[in-house]
């Protein structure tokens, strides 16, 4: 298990299901993401961004660093496609 195996994202949802965001059309799930706190400097606490990420984020934010910004992570571990039920 490593940084990109989905366990961190699933922990966010297990601790607070409101972090899971679904895009739906009726009962059909069209897409999903997991919200987490993030900054221009760190993807999440203790996980620094590389220089290119920092540069791009600052550019997108009008040249100013952001201390807290919303971040989205791919919702790994969730089945796709899904049309309701189990």
C-alpha positions, 0 to 999 in steps of 0.5 A: 500500500502506498500514497496512491492506493486509495486508503487515504481517500477512503479514510476521509469518507469513513470519518465524514461521509460528507467529503464524498461528492457525487454527480448524479442523473437520477439514480445513475452516478456520473462522477465522484470526488473526495474533498479534503483540505489543502493549501498551495504548499501542501497537498495535505498536511505533511505532503508537500507539493512540488515546485510546478504544482505550487507555480500552477496553483499560484497562477490560477489563484491570481499570483497569490498563495492560498493558505487553505483551499479545497482539494479534490482527490480521485475517489479510488475504491468506488465501483463504476459505473453505478446505477443505484442499489448494491 
